[in-house]
Amino acid sequence: MSDVWQNAGTADDDFAVDRVTFSPDPVAKGEALTFTLTGALKKAVTGGTVELRVKYGIITVAKDATALGAAAAGPCTVQAACTIGTDSPSGAYTAQVNILDQDGKEIAAVYVSFRIS
């Protein structure tokens, strides 16, 4: 996959992300797009929010916020999903996934770059 992701958080984040994937790959207009972040929680969380924003240039084309369930410290997988509209243009897109704990503190953030044909 030629698409890339980068950590947008800090070394102090409580969720150390080591892998980001998305499906479908390649991304298709009008289909559900799911981002999966895999890594390790440094401490347990009792809940929170997973926020997703997808942009074409500076234009937001999709956004979503879903509940983060409770999880113990250790290996963890978090997903965020949205649908890119069928009327969205082809080209380069970016997505930002922010994960907040039960206190609203950011515990991870990543940027993902991908293309839609």
Backbone torsions as a table, in degrees:
resi	resn	phi	psi	omega
1	MET	NA	127.5	-178.9
2	SER	-87.2	-6.7	178.9
3	ASP	-76.1	152.4	-172.3
4	VAL	-129.4	160.0	173.5
5	TRP	-134.1	156.5	174.9
6	GLN	-143.4	150.2	178.0
7	ASN	-71.7	127.3	178.5
8	ALA	-107.8	5.0	-179.8
9	GLY	-97.0	-151.8	-179.2
10	THR	-127.7	169.5	177.5
11	ALA	-65.3	-18.6	-179.9
12	ASP	-85.6	-4.1	-179.8
13	ASP	-58.6	143.3	-178.5
14	ASP	-82.3	-8.6	174.7
15	PHE	-120.3	107.7	-179.5
16	ALA	-87.8	104.0	-177.5
17	VAL	-81.7	128.6	177.5
18	ASP	-119.4	-5.1	179.1
19	ARG	-155.4	137.7	174.9
20	VAL	-132.2	128.3	175.2
21	THR	-129.3	165.2	174.3
22	PHE	-145.2	154.0	177.2
23	SER	-143.9	145.7	2.9
24	PRO	-73.8	159.8	175.4
25	ASP	-132.7	104.4	16.7
26	PRO	-81.3	156.4	179.0
27	VAL	-69.1	139.3	179.9
28	ALA	-124.5	139.5	177.0
29	LYS	-62.2	142.2	175.8
30	GLY	81.3	-2.4	179.3
31	GLU	-108.9	152.4	176.1
32	ALA	-62.4	134.6	178.9
33	LEU	-115.4	121.7	-177.0
34	THR	-117.6	127.2	174.6
35	PHE	-101.5	133.8	178.8
36	THR	-120.8	120.8	178.9
37	LEU	-107.2	126.5	-179.1
38	THR	-119.3	139.0	179.8
39	GLY	179.8	-147.6	-177.6
40	ALA	-136.4	133.7	174.1
41	LEU	-83.5	131.8	178.5
42	LYS	-79.1	-24.9	176.6
43	LYS	-149.1	159.9	-177.9
44	ALA	-66.6	150.1	172.3
45	VAL	-124.1	148.9	179.9
46	THR	-101.9	-2.8	-179.8
47	GLY	161.6	-170.2	178.9
48	GLY	151.7	-156.5	-176.5
49	THR	-140.2	142.4	172.6
50	VAL	-111.8	117.3	-178.0
51	GLU	-107.6	135.3	-180.0
52	LEU	-129.4	132.8	175.7
53	ARG	-135.7	126.2	178.7
54	VAL	-112.8	131.6	-177.6
55	LYS	-126.6	146.0	167.6
56	TYR	-109.9	103.7	-170.9
57	GLY	65.4	-122.7	178.4
58	ILE	-99.0	1.0	-176.1
59	ILE	-93.2	122.8	175.8
60	THR	-76.2	122.3	-179.1
61	VAL	-106.1	-16.2	177.2
62	ALA	-160.3	145.8	173.7
63	LYS	-153.0	154.4	-178.4
64	ASP	-158.9	153.5	173.2
65	ALA	-137.3	128.2	-179.8
66	THR	-129.1	158.6	-179.4
67	ALA	-72.4	141.3	173.3
68	LEU	-99.0	124.4	-180.0
69	GLY	-77.4	166.8	177.1
70	ALA	-64.0	144.3	179.7
71	ALA	-151.0	143.1	177.7
72	ALA	-81.4	161.4	174.3
73	ALA	-61.4	144.7	-179.9
74	GLY	124.8	-162.1	-178.0
75	PRO	-57.2	140.3	-175.9
76	CYS	-151.8	146.6	174.9
77	THR	-128.1	132.9	-179.3
78	VAL	-127.8	139.4	178.9
79	GLN	-121.4	149.4	173.8
80	ALA	-137.3	141.1	-175.6
81	ALA	-140.2	154.9	175.7
82	CYS	-160.8	177.2	174.8
83	THR	-124.9	130.4	175.7
84	ILE	-85.8	123.2	-176.2
85	GLY	-59.0	150.4	-179.9
86	THR	-66.8	-19.0	179.3
87	ASP	-92.4	3.6	178.5
88	SER	-71.2	145.8	-178.4
89	PRO	-72.8	158.1	172.5
90	SER	-77.4	152.0	177.7
91	GLY	140.2	-160.3	-176.5
92	ALA	-85.8	135.1	179.0
93	TYR	-127.2	158.1	171.2
94	THR	-129.5	147.6	175.1
95	ALA	-126.9	144.7	173.3
96	GLN	-122.9	128.1	176.2
97	VAL	-114.8	122.3	176.2
98	ASN	-116.2	133.9	178.2
99	ILE	-116.0	125.2	-178.4
100	LEU	-115.0	142.6	178.1
101	ASP	-83.8	-173.4	-176.7
102	GLN	-61.9	-20.0	179.3
103	ASP	-97.6	4.4	-178.6
104	GLY	81.7	8.5	179.0
105	LYS	-83.3	132.0	177.8
106	GLU	-67.2	125.7	178.2
107	ILE	-110.0	-10.4	174.4
108	ALA	-167.7	153.3	175.0
109	ALA	-154.1	136.2	177.1
110	VAL	-137.7	152.6	170.0
111	TYR	-110.9	140.7	177.3
112	VAL	-127.7	133.6	176.1
113	SER	-109.9	136.4	178.4
114	PHE	-155.4	168.3	-179.6
115	ARG	-120.9	150.3	172.5
116	ILE	-122.4	129.1	-180.0
117	SER	-92.3	NA	NA
